[in-house]
Amino acid sequence: MTASTTPSKLRLSVRGLHKRYGALEVLRGVSLEANKGDVIALIGASGSGKSTVLRCINQLESSDAGEVNIAGEELDLVERKGRRVARDLDQLRRLRAKLGFVSQGFNLWPHMTVLENVIEGPVLVRRLSPEVAVPLARRLLERVGMRGREDAYPGRLSGGQQQRVAIARALAMEPEVLLFDEPTSALDPELVVEVLAVIRDLAKEGRTMLLVTHEMAFARDVSTRVVFLHEGRVEEAGPPAQIFGAPRSQRLRQFLTGTRLAGQAGSDRWGR
């Protein structure tokens, strides 16, 4: 922990995260920190381990080694039957409630209306009464541009609308950190903009976020820090101006060359 990082500011810390699937080592000692208000973009080629980092943080995947600290509390993990799992399920539930997770697949309950999807977590997990949860949900749905669709079912919504409802559902838990796992990858191009606009507004509000994305221009504009993963390791990390304007790693340069952003940057920026 650096001198400028205090427990009151630290929202998420990952230390030495390892994950293996059989002979394939997906994560090889990933470490990162997010302070209050940080927007950290995780970038890298497919298979570099970006989504696995998020899934290990919220225990959708079990890690093989490493530490996860959420809002000042370390997740207590123990090995059972060859897997690292939470020792205390009550602690796991408590820490998961501090993480809002938005995946590329929306994962809305199809048999529930939009409003019912958003209030489910606050009522069951946060123990809010419907009298409190419903007005909260309505405010959040208006915030993500879904006012008037409270009684609609997910099957009647576009992909962009479903993803905005998923964001409102995550916000309803009042999380310490929002985790976005490629939130626009399953959307048609014309729907990407509306979801990115919501995430951009959340960043302006000072929300703490980890964002896995292939949208390089968006990562450059919205993030406070960018982490480039290559073959399960942090190859380079730094502010957007460094990562996209003056990358030090040859692997990062090669990755950016294949993106639209690199094409706009021009070869003279990197002295080629």
C-alpha positions in Angstrom: 0.0 0.0 0.0 1.5 3.3 -1.0 1.7 6.3 1.3 -1.2 8.0 -0.5 -3.4 5.0 -0.2 -5.4 4.9 3.1 -7.9 2.2 4.2 -10.7 4.7 3.9 -9.9 5.3 0.2 -9.1 1.8 -0.8 -12.1 0.0 -2.3 -10.5 -3.0 -3.9 -7.1 -4.7 -3.7 -6.0 -7.8 -5.5 -2.7 -9.4 -4.8 -0.9 -12.2 -6.6 -4.0 -13.7 -8.2 -3.4 -17.1 -9.9 -5.9 -19.2 -11.8 -5.3 -22.4 -13.8 -7.7 -24.6 -15.8 -5.9 -27.9 -16.0 -2.6 -27.3 -17.8 -3.7 -23.8 -18.9 -2.5 -21.0 -16.6 -4.9 -18.1 -17.2 -3.7 -15.8 -14.4 -0.1 -15.6 -13.3 0.1 -13.3 -10.3 -2.2 -10.4 -11.2 -2.2 -7.5 -8.7 -4.1 -4.2 -8.8 -5.7 -1.6 -6.5 -8.8 0.6 -6.9 -9.3 3.6 -4.7 -12.5 5.5 -4.3 -13.5 7.1 -7.6 -11.0 5.1 -9.7 -12.2 3.9 -13.0 -9.8 1.1 -14.1 -10.0 -0.3 -17.6 -8.7 -3.8 -18.1 -7.6 -4.3 -21.7 -5.9 -7.0 -23.6 -6.4 -9.6 -26.3 -9.1 -12.3 -25.9 -7.8 -15.0 -23.5 -5.5 -12.6 -21.6 -7.4 -13.2 -18.4 -9.4 -10.0 -18.1 -12.8 -11.5 -17.4 -11.3 -14.2 -15.2 -9.9 -11.4 -12.9 -13.4 -10.1 -12.3 -14.9 -13.6 -11.8 -12.3 -14.4 -9.2 -12.9 -11.2 -7.4 -16.5 -12.0 -6.8 -15.9 -15.7 -6.5 -17.8 -16.8 -9.6 -14.5 -18.6 -10.2 -12.2 -20.0 -7.6 -8.6 -18.7 -7.7 -5.6 -21.0 -7.0 -3.6 -18.4 -5.1 -3.8 -14.7 -4.2 -5.7 -12.3 -2.0 -8.8 -10.2 -2.5 -9.6 -7.3 -0.2 -13.0 -5.5 -0.6 -13.6 -2.2 1.2 -10.9 -3.0 3.8 -11.9 -6.6 4.5 -9.9 -9.5 3.1 -11.9 -12.4 1.7 -11.1 -15.5 3.8 -10.4 -18.4 1.5 -9.6 -22.0 2.4 -8.9 -25.0 0.2 -11.5 -27.7 0.2 -11.5 -30.7 -2.1 -8.9 -29.1 -4.3 -10.6 -25.7 -4.6 -10.2 -22.4 -2.8 -13.6 -21.4 -1.4 -14.9 -19.0 1.1 -14.5 -20.2 4.7 -17.5 -18.2 5.8 -20.5 -18.0 3.6 -21.9 -15.1 5.6 -18.7 -13.1 4.8 -18.9 -14.1 1.2 -22.5 -12.8 0.9 -21.6 -9.6 2.7 -18.6 -8.9 0.5 -20.5 -9.8 -2.7 -23.1 -7.3 -1.7 -20.4 -4.6 -1.9 -19.7 -5.5 -5.6 -22.0 -4.7 -8.4 -21.5 -7.1 -11.3 -22.7 -6.4 -14.9 -21.9 -9.1 -17.4 -22.2 -9.2 -21.2 -25.2 -11.5 -21.0 -27.6 -9.2 -19.0 -28.8 -12.1 -16.8 -32.2 -10.6 -16.1 -34.9 -12.9 -14.7 -37.2 -13.3 -17.7 -40.3 -14.1 -15.6 -40.0 -10.8 -13.7 -40.8 -7.3 -14.9 -38.1 -4.6 -15.1 -39.1 -3.2 -11.7 -39.2 -6.6 -10.1 -35.7 -7.4 -11.4 -34.3 -4.2 -9.8 -35.9 -4.5 -6.4 -35.1 -8.2 -5.9 -31.7 -7.7 -4.5 -32.5 -4.7 -2.2 -35.5 -6.6 -0.8 -33.9 -10.0 -0.3 -30.3 -9.1 0.4 -30.4 -5.5 1.8 -33.7 -6.3 3.6 -35.3 -3.1 2.3 -39.0 -2.9 2.5 -40.9 -2.7 -0.8 -42.0 0.8 0.3 -38.3 1.9 0.2 -37.1 -0.4 -2.6 -39.7 0.5 -5.2 -39.0 4.3 -5.2 -35.3 3.6 -5.2 -35.7 1.3 -8.3 -37.8 3.9 -10.1 -35.2 6.6 -9.5 -32.4 4.3 -10.8 -34.4 3.3 -13.9 -35.0 6.9 -14.7 -31.3 7.5 -14.2 -30.4 4.9 -16.9 -33.0 6.1 -19.3 -35.6 3.4 -18.6 -38.4 5.4 -17.2 -41.8 4.2 -18.3 -40.6 0.6 -18.9 -41.0 -0.6 -15.3 -43.8 -3.1 -16.1 -42.1 -4.5 -19.3 -40.6 -8.0 -19.3 -37.0 -8.4 -20.5 -38.1 -10.3 -23.6 -39.8 -7.1 -24.8 -36.6 -5.0 -24.5 -33.7 -4.5 -26.8 -30.2 -5.7 -25.8 -29.2 -2.1 -24.9 -32.3 -1.6 -22.8 -31.7 -4.9 -21.0 -28.2 -3.9 -20.2 -29.3 -0.6 -18.8 -31.7 -2.4 -16.5 -28.9 -4.7 -15.4 -26.9 -1.6 -14.5 -29.8 -0.2 -12.5 -30.1 -3.6 -10.7 -26.4 -3.4 -9.8 -26.7 0.2 -8.6 -29.7 -0.8 -6.4 -27.3 -2.7 -4.1 -25.3 0.5 -3.5 -22.0 -1.3 -4.2 -18.6 -0.1 -3.2 -17.2 -1.2 -6.6 -18.9 -1.8 -9.9 -17.5 -4.6 -12.1 -18.3 -4.5 -15.8 -17.4 -7.5 -17.8 -17.4 -6.5 -21.5 -20.9 -4.9 -21.1 -21.3 -4.0 -24.8 -19.8 -7.1 -26.5 -23.2 -8.8 -26.9 -24.9 -5.6 -28.4 -25.5 -4.5 -31.9 -23.3 -1.5 -32.8 -26.1 1.0 -32.7 -27.0 0.0 -29.1 -23.4 0.2 -27.8 -23.5 4.0 -27.5 -26.5 4.1 -25.1 -24.9 1.7 -22.7 -21.5 3.5 -22.8 -23.2 6.8 -22.1 -24.7 5.4 -18.9 -21.2 4.1 -17.8 -19.6 7.4 -18.7 -22.2 9.2 -16.4 -21.4 6.8 -13.6 -17.7 7.6 -13.9 -18.4 11.3 -13.8 -20.3 10.7 -10.5 -17.1 9.3 -8.9 -18.1 5.6 -8.9 -15.4 3.1 -8.4 -15.3 0.8 -11.3 -13.3 -2.1 -12.9 -14.2 -2.2 -16.6 -13.2 -5.0 -19.0 -13.7 -3.6 -22.5 -12.6 -3.8 -26.1 -13.7 -0.3 -26.7 -10.3 1.4 -26.7 -11.5 5.0 -27.3 -14.0 4.7 -24.5 -11.3 3.2 -22.1 -9.0 6.1 -23.0 -11.7 8.7 -22.3 -13.4 7.4 -19.2 -10.7 5.6 -17.2 -8.3 7.1 -14.6 -6.0 4.1 -15.0 -5.5 1.4 -17.6 -4.2 -2.1 -17.0 -3.0 -4.1 -20.0 -3.0 -7.9 -19.4 -1.0 -10.2 -21.6 -1.0 -14.0 -21.1 -2.3 -13.7 -17.6 0.1 -11.0 -16.3 0.0 -7.3 -15.9 2.2 -6.3 -18.8 1.8 -2.5 -18.3 -0.3 -0.2 -16.2 -0.7 3.5 -16.0 -2.8 6.5 -16.8 -4.6 6.6 -20.2 -2.2 9.2 -21.6 0.7 6.8 -21.1 -1.0 3.6 -22.2 -2.5 5.0 -25.4 -0.1 7.8 -26.1 3.4 6.5 -25.1 3.2 2.7 -24.5 6.4 1.3 -23.1 5.8 -2.4 -23.8 6.3 -3.8 -27.3 3.4 -6.2 -26.6 1.1 -3.3 -25.8 2.2 -1.4 -28.9 1.4 -4.5 -31.0 -2.0 -4.8 -29.3 -2.9 -1.2 -29.9 -1.8 -1.4 -33.5 -4.7 -3.8 -34.1 -7.2 -1.3 -32.8 -9.0 1.6 -34.4 -7.5 3.9 -31.8 -3.9 3.0 -32.8 -4.8 3.7 -36.4 -5.9 7.1 -35.5 -2.9 7.7 -33.3 -0.5 7.5 -36.3 2.9 5.8 -36.4 4.9 8.9 -35.6 3.6 8.9 -32.1 5.6 5.9 -31.2 8.6 6.9 -33.3 8.0 4.6 -36.2 
